[in-house]
Amino acid sequence: MASERFTIGGEFPVRRLGYGTAQLTGPGYWGPRGDRADAVAVLRRAVDRGVTLIDTADNYGPSIAEELVAEALHPYPAEVLVATKGGVVRTGPDAWHIDGRPERLRAMCEASLRRLRRETIDLYQLHRLDPIVPMAEQLGVLDELRGEGKIRQVGLDSVTAEQLVAARELTSIASVQNRFHLLDRSSEPLLKLCEAHGIAFLPWFPLGNGELATDPVSAEIAATHGATPAQIALAWLLHHSPVLCPTPGTGSLVHLEENLDAGAVRLSGAELSHLERR
C-alpha cells in the first residue's frame, strides 16, 4: 500500500485516513444530530486515534459542524489540519445554493475563522464553482485571503479535470474533493491529474453513501481479513492511489473505530483486481 501519509500543499503532512464532519449534523445536513456531547466525543476520539485531517464546511448544519470542531479540538494540536469549505448557502434540509461572488466568499471565510476560533484556516476549499461568476474572480478573492494570512492553501470541490487545469493557471491548488469510491470511479481522469501534480484528492461519499457497507464483493474479501465490507472499501481507496485521502464521517464512536481500523487492512494485488472487476 502507498504511504499512510500525504503532504497537502507541500506543507501539511497528514495521515491519509481522516475524518469528515457532515454526519455530525441532522437529516439533510440540517440542524443538530443527537447530543452535542456525543459529537464532541467522536471528534476527540478521532484525534486520539491519530487522525490529523479534519474535513468540515460552513454549511454543514449550517455552522454547527464548524462550531463542534472548535468546541472539541480548540486549542488545536499542532499536527491537526482543519479543512473547511465555503461557497454554498443553505435554506433548508438538502437545499443548496451556490454563491461564488467575491464579497460573499470573503464573508463566508471570515465567519468560518470566527466559528473555528482560528486566525488562519489551513485549507479552504471552494465548495462549488459558481457558473455565473468568473473563475478568476472566485479564486482571486481566495488568493487575496491567502495574502492576508487568513488561509494557507486553496482547494476545489466537485470539479472536472479541465476545470482543475484552468484553476491551476490562476493559482496554486492543494486539494480537490469529488465523489469517488469503489463503485463510482468516474473521476479517475481528475485523480490522475492530481497524482501528476501532487494534489490531494479527498473523495466524498467514500463508502458510497452507505452502499459499500453491504457490498457483497467487498464482503467476500472482508471475510478473509476478519474485516467489514466498509473497511475493505476504505482500504481499497488507500491502496488505489497515494493522493487519495478519504475522510469518512460518522456520529458513532463504534463506526469511527471501524473506519479508522481500515488503515491496517492490507489487500493483495489479486484482491484489488477482484474488487475492481465490476
C-alpha positions as CSV (number, residue, x, y, z in Angstrom):
1,M,0.0,0.0,0.0
2,A,1.1,3.6,-0.6
3,S,2.4,5.6,2.3
4,E,-0.2,6.2,5.0
5,R,0.8,9.9,4.9
6,F,0.4,12.7,2.3
7,T,1.7,16.2,2.5
8,I,-1.0,18.6,1.4
9,G,0.1,21.8,-0.4
10,G,3.7,20.8,0.3
11,E,3.5,21.9,3.9
12,F,0.9,19.9,5.8
13,P,1.8,16.2,6.4
14,V,-1.4,14.3,7.4
15,R,-2.5,10.8,7.8
16,R,-4.4,9.9,4.7
17,L,-7.3,8.4,6.5
18,G,-9.1,11.4,8.1
19,Y,-12.5,12.3,9.5
20,G,-15.4,14.2,7.9
21,T,-17.9,16.1,10.0
22,A,-21.0,16.1,7.8
23,Q,-22.6,13.3,9.8
24,L,-22.5,15.3,12.9
25,T,-25.5,17.3,11.7
26,G,-29.1,16.2,11.2
27,P,-31.0,14.8,8.3
28,G,-30.3,16.7,5.1
29,Y,-27.2,18.2,6.8
30,W,-29.5,20.5,8.6
31,G,-29.7,21.2,12.4
32,P,-28.1,19.2,15.1
33,R,-27.8,15.4,15.3
34,G,-28.3,13.9,18.7
35,D,-26.5,15.0,21.8
36,R,-23.8,17.6,21.3
37,A,-21.5,15.9,23.8
38,D,-21.6,12.7,21.6
39,A,-20.3,14.7,18.6
40,V,-17.6,16.3,20.7
41,A,-16.6,12.8,21.9
42,V,-16.3,11.5,18.4
43,L,-14.1,14.4,17.2
44,R,-11.8,14.0,20.2
45,R,-11.6,10.2,19.8
46,A,-10.7,10.7,16.1
47,V,-7.7,12.8,17.1
48,D,-6.8,10.5,19.9
49,R,-6.7,7.7,17.3
50,G,-4.2,9.6,15.3
51,V,-6.4,11.4,12.8
52,T,-4.7,14.6,11.6
53,L,-7.1,15.6,8.7
54,I,-10.5,17.0,9.8
55,D,-12.8,18.0,6.9
56,T,-15.7,20.3,7.6
57,A,-17.8,23.0,5.9
58,D,-19.6,26.2,6.9
59,N,-22.9,24.9,5.5
60,Y,-23.0,21.6,7.5
61,G,-25.8,22.5,9.9
62,P,-25.2,25.3,8.8
63,S,-22.4,26.4,11.1
64,I,-23.0,23.6,13.5
65,A,-20.1,21.3,12.3
66,E,-17.5,24.1,12.5
67,E,-18.7,25.0,16.0
68,L,-18.4,21.4,17.1
69,V,-14.9,21.2,15.7
70,A,-13.8,24.2,17.7
71,E,-15.6,23.0,20.9
72,A,-13.9,19.6,20.6
73,L,-10.4,20.5,19.4
74,H,-9.5,24.1,20.3
75,P,-6.7,24.8,21.1
76,Y,-5.8,22.6,18.1
77,P,-2.9,20.1,18.3
78,A,-0.1,21.4,16.0
79,E,-0.3,18.3,13.8
80,V,-4.0,18.6,13.0
81,L,-5.1,20.2,9.7
82,V,-8.6,21.6,9.7
83,A,-10.1,21.9,6.2
84,T,-13.3,23.8,5.7
85,K,-15.4,24.9,2.7
86,G,-17.4,27.9,1.6
87,G,-19.4,29.0,-1.5
88,V,-22.7,27.4,-0.8
89,V,-25.7,28.9,1.0
90,R,-28.3,26.7,2.8
91,T,-32.0,27.5,3.1
92,G,-33.2,24.1,4.5
93,P,-32.6,20.4,4.6
94,D,-30.9,19.2,1.4
95,A,-31.3,22.8,0.0
96,W,-28.0,24.1,-1.5
97,H,-27.5,27.4,-3.4
98,I,-24.1,28.2,-4.9
99,D,-22.8,31.7,-4.3
100,G,-19.3,32.5,-5.5
101,R,-19.5,36.2,-5.5
102,P,-16.2,37.5,-4.1
103,E,-17.8,39.6,-1.4
104,R,-19.8,36.5,-0.2
105,L,-16.8,34.2,-0.3
106,R,-14.8,36.7,1.8
107,A,-17.7,36.9,4.3
108,M,-18.0,33.2,4.5
109,C,-14.3,32.6,5.1
110,E,-14.2,35.2,7.9
111,A,-17.3,33.7,9.5
112,S,-15.6,30.3,9.4
113,L,-12.5,31.8,11.1
114,R,-14.6,33.0,13.9
115,R,-16.5,29.8,14.4
116,L,-13.4,27.7,14.2
117,R,-11.5,30.1,16.5
118,R,-8.6,30.3,14.1
119,E,-6.5,33.1,12.9
120,T,-5.7,31.1,9.7
121,I,-7.6,28.3,8.0
122,D,-5.1,25.6,6.9
123,L,-7.1,24.5,3.8
124,Y,-10.0,26.5,2.5
125,Q,-11.9,24.7,-0.3
126,L,-14.4,26.3,-2.7
127,H,-17.4,24.0,-2.2
128,R,-18.7,24.6,-5.7
129,L,-17.6,26.7,-8.6
130,D,-20.3,29.3,-9.3
131,P,-21.2,29.1,-13.0
132,I,-22.2,32.7,-13.2
133,V,-19.1,34.2,-11.6
134,P,-15.8,34.1,-13.5
135,M,-13.4,31.5,-12.0
136,A,-10.8,34.2,-11.9
137,E,-12.9,36.3,-9.5
138,Q,-13.7,33.4,-7.2
139,L,-10.1,32.2,-7.0
140,G,-8.9,35.8,-6.9
141,V,-10.6,36.5,-3.6
142,L,-9.2,33.3,-2.1
143,D,-5.7,34.4,-3.2
144,E,-6.4,37.8,-1.5
145,L,-7.4,36.0,1.7
146,R,-4.2,33.9,1.4
147,G,-2.1,37.0,1.0
148,E,-3.8,38.4,4.2
149,G,-2.9,35.3,6.1
150,K,-6.4,34.2,6.6
151,I,-6.0,30.9,4.6
152,R,-2.9,28.9,3.8
153,Q,-4.0,26.6,1.0
154,V,-6.8,26.6,-1.6
155,G,-8.9,23.6,-2.6
156,L,-11.8,22.8,-5.0
157,D,-14.8,20.6,-4.7
158,S,-16.7,18.9,-7.5
159,V,-14.7,19.9,-10.5
160,T,-13.6,18.3,-13.8
161,A,-10.1,17.7,-14.9
162,E,-10.5,20.6,-17.3
163,Q,-11.6,22.9,-14.6
164,L,-8.6,21.9,-12.4
165,V,-6.2,22.7,-15.3
166,A,-7.9,26.1,-15.7
167,A,-7.8,26.8,-12.0
168,R,-4.1,26.0,-11.7
169,E,-3.4,28.6,-14.3
170,L,-4.9,31.2,-11.9
171,T,-3.5,30.0,-8.5
172,S,-1.9,27.0,-6.7
173,I,-4.4,24.3,-5.8
174,A,-3.6,22.0,-2.9
175,S,-6.7,19.7,-3.0
176,V,-9.8,18.6,-4.7
177,Q,-12.9,16.9,-3.4
178,N,-15.0,14.8,-5.8
179,R,-17.3,11.8,-5.4
180,F,-15.0,8.7,-5.8
181,H,-15.4,5.2,-4.4
182,L,-15.1,1.6,-5.5
183,L,-18.5,1.7,-7.3
184,D,-18.0,5.2,-8.9
185,R,-14.7,5.9,-10.5
186,S,-15.9,8.5,-13.0
187,S,-13.4,11.0,-11.6
188,E,-10.4,8.8,-12.5
189,P,-9.1,11.3,-15.0
190,L,-9.1,14.0,-12.3
191,L,-7.4,11.6,-9.9
192,K,-4.6,11.0,-12.5
193,L,-4.1,14.8,-12.9
194,C,-3.9,15.1,-9.1
195,E,-1.3,12.4,-9.0
196,A,0.8,14.1,-11.7
197,H,0.8,17.4,-9.7
198,G,0.9,16.2,-6.1
199,I,-2.6,17.4,-5.3
200,A,-4.6,15.7,-2.5
201,F,-7.8,14.1,-3.6
202,L,-10.4,13.9,-0.7
203,P,-13.1,11.6,-2.0
204,W,-16.6,12.3,-0.7
205,F,-19.0,9.5,-0.1
206,P,-16.0,7.1,0.2
207,L,-18.4,4.4,1.3
208,G,-20.9,5.2,-1.5
209,N,-23.3,6.9,1.0
210,G,-23.5,3.6,2.9
211,E,-23.9,1.3,-0.1
212,L,-20.4,-0.2,0.2
213,A,-21.1,-1.2,3.8
214,T,-23.2,-4.1,2.5
215,D,-21.4,-4.7,-0.9
216,P,-21.3,-8.5,-1.5
217,V,-17.9,-8.4,-3.3
218,S,-16.3,-6.4,-0.5
219,A,-17.9,-8.7,2.0
220,E,-16.3,-11.7,0.3
221,I,-12.9,-10.3,0.7
222,A,-13.7,-8.9,4.2
223,A,-14.3,-12.4,5.5
224,T,-10.7,-13.4,4.7
225,H,-9.4,-10.4,6.7
226,G,-11.7,-10.5,9.7
227,A,-12.9,-7.1,8.5
228,T,-16.1,-5.5,7.4
229,P,-17.1,-4.5,3.8
230,A,-16.8,-0.8,4.8
231,Q,-13.2,-1.4,5.9
232,I,-12.4,-3.1,2.6
233,A,-13.9,-0.2,0.7
234,L,-11.8,2.3,2.6
235,A,-8.7,0.1,2.3
236,W,-9.2,0.0,-1.5
237,L,-9.1,3.8,-1.6
238,L,-5.8,3.8,0.3
239,H,-4.3,1.2,-2.0
240,H,-5.7,2.7,-5.2
241,S,-3.7,6.0,-5.2
242,P,-1.2,7.7,-3.0
243,V,-3.0,11.0,-3.2
244,L,-6.4,9.7,-2.1
245,C,-7.2,11.0,1.4
246,P,-10.6,9.6,2.4
247,T,-12.4,11.4,5.3
248,P,-15.4,9.1,6.2
249,G,-17.8,10.7,8.5
250,T,-19.9,9.2,11.3
251,G,-21.6,10.4,14.5
252,S,-21.0,7.0,16.1
253,L,-17.9,6.0,18.2
254,V,-18.3,2.4,17.1
255,H,-18.3,3.3,13.4
256,L,-15.5,5.7,13.9
257,E,-13.3,2.9,15.3
258,E,-14.4,0.6,12.5
259,N,-13.5,3.2,9.8
260,L,-10.1,4.0,11.3
261,D,-9.2,0.3,11.7
262,A,-9.4,0.1,7.9
263,G,-6.0,1.7,7.8
264,A,-4.5,-1.6,9.0
265,V,-6.0,-3.7,6.2
266,R,-3.5,-4.8,3.6
267,L,-5.0,-6.0,0.3
268,S,-3.2,-8.2,-2.2
269,G,-2.9,-7.5,-5.8
270,A,-5.3,-10.3,-6.6
271,E,-7.8,-8.9,-4.2
272,L,-7.5,-5.4,-5.6
273,S,-8.1,-6.8,-9.1
274,H,-11.1,-8.8,-7.9
275,L,-12.7,-5.7,-6.3
276,E,-12.1,-3.6,-9.5
277,R,-13.7,-6.1,-11.9
278,R,-17.2,-4.9,-11.6
